[in-house]
Amino acid sequence: MKSKRHFITIWAMCSFFLWVFIMPPGYSQAAEARSDEEYEQEIGRLEQALKECRDEACKKETLLKKADTHFAYGKLLKEKRQFEAALAQFQKAQEIDRIHRPEDAAFGLRQMADIYTELHRFPDAIKVYKESLGILEKLKGKEDSSVATVLNQLGVLSVLNQLGVLYYNMGDYVQAKPQFEQALAIVKKSLGNDHQYVAATSNNLAGVYDSLGEYGKAKGMYEQALIISETSGEPELLSIVQGNLSYLLAKTNKPGAAIFLGKQAVNTIQTMRSKITGMEKGLQKSFLKTNESYYKHLADLLIDQGRLPEAQQVLAMLKEEEYFDFIRRDATRSGVRSTTATYNEAESPWAERYAEISGKLVAYGREYTALAEKEGKGALTEQETARLEQLDNDLIVAQTRFSKYLSELIEYFDKLSVPGKDPEEIAVRQREIGAKNLPKLMALQETLRELGSGVVLMHYLVTQGKLRIILTTPDIQLARDAVISDKDLNHKIHDFRQELQNRHGDPLPYSKELYKYVLGPVADDLRQAGAKILMLSLDGTLRYLPIAALHDGNAYIAENYKVVIFTEAAKDKIRDKPVPEWQVAGLGLSRAFPEQKLGALPAVPEELEGIVRKDENDRDGVLPGIVRMDQDFDYRAMRRILRRKYPVLHIASHFVFKPANEITSYLVLGDGTHLTLLQMKNELRFNGTDMMTLSACNTAMAGAGTTGREIEGFGVLAQNQGAKAVLATLWPVMDKSTGIFMQNLYRLRHEKNLTKAAALQQAQIMFIRGEIRDSESDGDRKRNRVVKMPGMSRKPDVKASAPDVKASAPYTHPYYWAPFILMGNWL
């Protein structure tokens, strides 16, 4: 398994300290929010003022103001990702600062290096960082205070760390090593051996030793960083070091200790989730992206060891995290972050010892830091001085004890993991260890039994080199793998989706290819289990994949299985029986809103008329209920309908999705106003709703920069607000064909008393087999617009001929029936 170490940039980790004390005051003042036009006007005004200056003092003051404005404008452009324009502004600030304020020029160069790094122009970034370092080196000895000396050295430390990370990312570990070594020497000299910056730099140097194959040195550095991290009481730093040490232990064939440290890492992350709500958005995004790999790493290790129930638990925690990210870390939801990875019988005593020793380290560290700061101000009493000296000794003892504990822990789990040389004996022992945590598995299997014959649950985990599958049936649990890299899988899914959305193309070659990886490894297991209903917990870009459209060489999956997306939010409602007789509230939008670039949906009235039976004389509708169209479908009408608790809420409109943004993601109501995710979360309750159908464009999919978590995000949000199930779409659906599909789904459920999953499957089969006939399919109007998978541009390398689509049966192509996904309770 390829390890994925995380490096800590001193600049990012301690941004507040460095920003306040190192960033030039002028820059801070100039950074107030302005528009591009206002900055251009200000620069023009200063250039004119410069011409009018009559003495050097006036010229210098005006030049410095101009430099500050260029810098602030560059920051704005950088935030807007207009990188070339930002570089031009920073360069203009440099021309002034290099002459008048070299320390400010050093800071500005780091902003430019950030941009080059973002653009992957690493050699340019290194060049600029070295220029910044050169300026800082020249300033050595010129400071007029000890504080200035420390701040200058922190600036040097930041640049050295950035250089080390850049060299590492380029694969030049030999060049990265001296950068981190020099940084470590500086931080120890400036701040002492136990400062959090020492832990961060030691972590980075350990990563280089690891990559150079110097595992003993790497282990020593990580352990030193771990001890200091525990003492510092900085949980984000601690989780990174715990996670990286877990990677190293796994790499050096110490899986038991690697799992234990991996659990420590994810539990540290879990405990601090609620504390990041006030964090700046960019740091939140970095935080979430950084830590996701630790969950996957731990789950991967547990699967390798046959400890599948524990792996399932970790994957459930990752799902919670993804929803937490989707709703932008809602601190009011007390239970969102409460889950932690449990320890088995062998691990529990070690976890208790870890908590006891680390707790003392944190307590000593906090008290020591407070007294040391007070000592720096010359304000210690005689009693406090004595206490500080005692704490100094206590910390040494506690750190030594923790170091010994780590050695004993690794030795213990090393022996426990390898009871003998016989592979079968090892496998049996691993299963025994995993069996210590079986209560949740037994409860889950009991739930599957209660749901009826043929129900199975499948958890997917996308890793760098494998697609991992955990299959749980009422009787067994097992793991299977497909050998495919995450990048190759992403491209194959993208290619398949591209071909699916070409109604005259042939997606079968792509469909069969993906089947081999996604369902092929468990195909025999599913047959032996008599599987009929697949409850899928998907990962990453698999959530963009219409599983029902995969093909085993004989038939589509939809023809053999009922497919349901399983979410953690639904597990408590998964067995709830639906209301026997459904009533429906149909809400729709048919008119255009050109100012919002939203076209008309002329088939929506017909769609709702075909679904809703308004009275006894209505022969077209399927379910009794009401319809609210256009101006009658506003926010007040929505609230009134929810109060009446209709079992089915069918909404046919446009939906605009922007990941992790609950204000700019919204449903377009019939009067053209927007119902945002924030309003849904705070103001609406879907209690009593058996199924919420979003017959809208891309109701399950967002735009660029996403990895699939938004697919389930809205479904989980609706389920947490009371809805038992959500039916959504994976790509822009066709107006007329969607109406026909929905009418048949409801009719099948109503007339044949089918479950939601069975009705969805039967509606898909009717389309597949050409039982739906309508010669006007090419006149269908798309809802909203096509949204491609993010970050993909490769063209399909499979050449397929277009099938003969008959006008009398135009909806057989998966384009029409495959985008519909059912999430949650499928009964």
Secondary structure, DSSP 8 states (H G I E B T S, - for coil): ---------HHHHTHHHHHHHHS-HHHHHHTS---HHHHHHHHHHHHHHHHH--SHHHHHHHHHHHHHHHHHHHHHHHHTT-HHHHHHHHHHHHHHHHHH-HHHHHHHHHHHHHHHHHTT-HHHHHHHHHHHHHHHHHTTT--SSHHHHHHHHHHHHHHHHHHHHHHHHTT-HHHHHHHHHHHHHHHHHHH-TTSHHHHHHHHHHHHHHHHTT-HHHHHHHHHHHHHHHHHHT-HHHHHHHHHHHHHHHHHTT-HHHHHHHHHHHHHHHHHHGGGGTTS-HHHHHHHHHHHHHHHHHHHHHHHHTT-HHHHHHHHHHHHHHHHHHHTT--TT-TTTT-------TTTHHHHHHHHHHHHHHHHHHHHHHHHHHHHHTT---HHHHHHHHHHHHHHHHHHHHHHHHHHHHHHHHHHHH-S-S-HHHHHHHHHHHHHTT-HHHHHHHHHHHHH-TTEEEEEEEE-SSEEEEEEE-SS-EEEEEEE--HHHHHHHHHHHHHHHT-TTS--HHHHHHHHHHHTGGGHHHHHHTT--EEEEE--GGGGGS-GGG-B-SSSBHHHH-EEEE--GGGTTTTT----SS--EEEEE--S-BGGGTB---TTHHHHHHHHEE-STT--S-SEEEEEEEGGGSSHHHHHHHHHTT-SEEEEES-EE--TT-TTT-EEE-TTS-EEEHHHHHHH---TT-SEEEE-STTTT---TT--SHHHHHHHHHHHHTT-SEEEEESS--BHHHHHHHHHHHHHHHHHHT--HHHHHHHHHHHHHTT----TTGGG--BSS-----TT---------------TTSTT-SHHHHSSEEEEE---
